Amino acid sequence: MDDAGVSVSQQRESLDGAAPLVEQTVRSVLEQHVASVTRKVLDRRAGGLLDAAQIEQLALQAAERQLAELADPPGLYYLTLDEWVHEWLFPVYRRSVRGHDRVWCPQWWKHAEAVARLEALWRAWEHLRQDPATGLSVWFRDHADHHMTVLLNADGPFKGCDGNHGEHPLEELPHEPPPEGMFEPEDFADATVVTAAGGAPAAARDAGRAREHTLRLGP
């Protein structure tokens, strides 16, 4: 390795070694600044209900919680709406659309209302999946049962669409993939997925490894 390569390598090692100290210093400065500003504001608003030491202690605790949430926010399990509907919703939520009571459009992504409702369902699922006890039940009761009933209604947003009905009952709802690139991940470089075992977040699409559902549907 030439001298330039050695120099760059040494610089990187030096930066890596200094990173923890820098992060600790930044955290300390932020906490102290937040505590100082909070103390001044509450001194005016609380009217002497709390002394300076109590305010500072409470402010430091609040700052620590906020910094922890910023440093390690919950990651999305699915990175796009398209991924969620194809990998989770369509295999799970099956209904017959061969009669006249329900309709569905395979090109659901052409309907603004459908996209909006499915986006709401996805976001609610991402939030409620973190509750292993009742999250899935709440999602079906309060979200899926409402929005999917509206979407499948014969007088709903898909009225008049050709459902391209299949011959097998309770197959996946008819659907076609949207054009490539239509749905891109939010912050792809920083996106994380959460493992079912509760392990550390992994880089999105890391080496193409398959992910298990956080909320299981059966044994």
Phi, psi and omega in degrees: 000137182282174183298323180297319180295318178297319181298315179297317180297318179296321179297318180295317179297321179296317179295317179300320180291329182275343185304313180300320179295318179296314181298318179296320180293316179299315180299317180296317180296317180297315180298316180295321179294315179298317180297319181294313180295317180298318180300317181294318181294314182289333175301324180279323187273322187279344175061039176085009180292329179235143177275171186300321182294318179296316179299315182296319180296314179296322180294320178296318179296317179296319179296320179297318179295316181294318179295322179296319179293321178292324183286330185219067180289152177300134181273157175285139176283317174251142188271339180219161175299317180303317180295318182294314183293325182280326184266337182238305187294308184296318177292332186267311187267094184249133177217149175283133177238028183273343181266209181250357184278332182232149175227155177208143178252123178301330177262058182302331184287356175270354183252116185300319181295319179298316179298317181295316181292319179293324175299317178297319178297317180298312182296320178295320178297316180300323180286312187283339179297340181283353175256099184288347183276299186236004185303313182292322178297315179297320180298314179295314186292312189267342187236298185297313183300327180281302188292320181291328175297319178293315182295325183272352182299138182298338178253021183270199185294345180259010181303132179089351179283150176276112183285350181049057188297137177271178182264354184251127182293146176058033169287173174301148177303137180305134181201154177232148179290142176287167178303142181303132179091355182292323179244109180250149179297151174279122180054064185304321184294330184254359185295144179232157174241152183253130182282153180294332182279359179080020181283184181294145178302144179247157178298139182301135179058029182300111177055021176069020183291140180289147179246143176269152179291137176295318177260113181274152183259347182205195181301000000 
